[in-house]
Amino acid sequence: MISIDEFKKTELKVGKVLKVEEIEGLDKLYKLTVDLGEEKPRTILAGVKQFLKPKDLKNKNIVVVANLEPKEVRGVLSEGMLLAAEDEKGQPTLISPVAKVSPGTVIR
């Protein structure tokens, strides 16, 4: 269990996936370019390649944990994490807003 104060430290924002790229030699990760309403888009690595095609991600609004410490994987810096839920078959389902909202919108 975490306290509400600890949870409030998590910065969740809406991001729009601008670009989806494959990373040579990695069969589980996509390299996403995501607009979070900031000066420049962020790169986020997402382990959904086995389940989703680039067309399933491109131009989609997703929910991103925006204040994770960046992590480098195979020379690519990941600057956040997308959120997904597993369905009953173990397939990821992207978490996204129901209504149209702008990239960078804070989720409360």
N, C-alpha and C positions, 0 to 999 in steps of 0.2 A: 504494500500500500504506500502511496505517496500523498503528501499533503496537497491541499489546493494551491498553496504558495509554490510548491515544487512544480505542479502542473502548469501554473501560470508562466513559468519560465519557457515553456514550449511555444515557439512561434509558428503557428499554422497559417499559411497563406494560400490563396488561389494562384495557380500558375497556368499559363497556356503553353502547351508543347508546340514549339516552332519547328523543330527538326528532330528526326530520329535517325541515328547512325549505328551501324554495326561496328564492333571493335574486333579487329583481327585476332584470332586465337581465343576469343571468349565466346562460348556458346550460350551463356545465360544472361549476359548483360547487353543492354542498349545504352548508347550515349545520347542523352536527350539535351536539347537546347531549350530552356524554359524561360519564358517571360514572367517575371515576378513583379512587374511594375517598377523596376529599378532602372538605373542608368544603362546597364547592359544586362543581357540575358545571362542566366547561370547554366553551367553544365551539371547535369545530375545523371549518375549511373543508376540504372534500374534493372533488377534481376527478374525481368518478366519476358525475356525473349522466347522462352520455350512455350509460352502461352498466348502471347499477343503479337500481332503483326504490326509493322510500322504504321499502317493505315488506321489501326485501332487506337493509336496514340496521337498521331499528328493532328494538330489544331484542337485537341481536346483540352478542356479545363480540368485540372487535377488539383488535389490538395497536397501541399508540400510542407514538410518540416523544414523551415527556412533558417533556423539558427543552430543547426548541427555543425560541429567542427568539421571543416573540409577534410576529405580523406583521398589519398592518391592510390589508384589501382592501375597497375600496368602503365604507369606514366600519364594517366588521365586523372585530373583532380575533380572529385565529385563534391558539389557545393550544396547538398541538400538531400532529401529523401522523399519520394512520392509515397502516398498512402494507398493501400489496396486491402481488400478483404478477400478471404478465400471462400468460394462457394462450397456446396456440399461435395463437389467432385475434386476439390483442392485447387481449382483454377482461380487465379487472382481476378478480382473485379475492382476496377479503378474507383476510388472515392472521388466524387466530383460534385460540385454544387448543382442543385436542381434548376435554379433560376440562373439567368445570364448575369454574371458579375465580372468586373474588370480584373485583369491580372494584378496581383498585389493586394487584393482585398484580404483583410485580416479575418480569420475565422475565430469566433469567440465562443 
